[in-house]
């Protein structure tokens, strides 16, 4: 789950400055405890991309290309 930057800042503030537990922060903001945990640890920030989607590109072999050309002809 990706969150908005202002929610991230609220999570960090409540955890660092007010000493709230992750469970309390989750209840207060209405988000998952796992999400709060992830952002409290500081290992992730919402403005950085997390990588690729995992989808692979289509592979079009010469055989497939010839088939397409015969269908179009």
BELJOZI-V503727 format. One line per field, one symbol per residue. ss: DSSP state (H for helix, E for strand, - for the rest). A space follows every 50 residues. Layout:
ss = ???
//
This chain:
ss = ----HHHHHHHHHHHH-----HHHHHHHH---HHHHHHHH---------- -----------HHHHHHHHHHH-
//
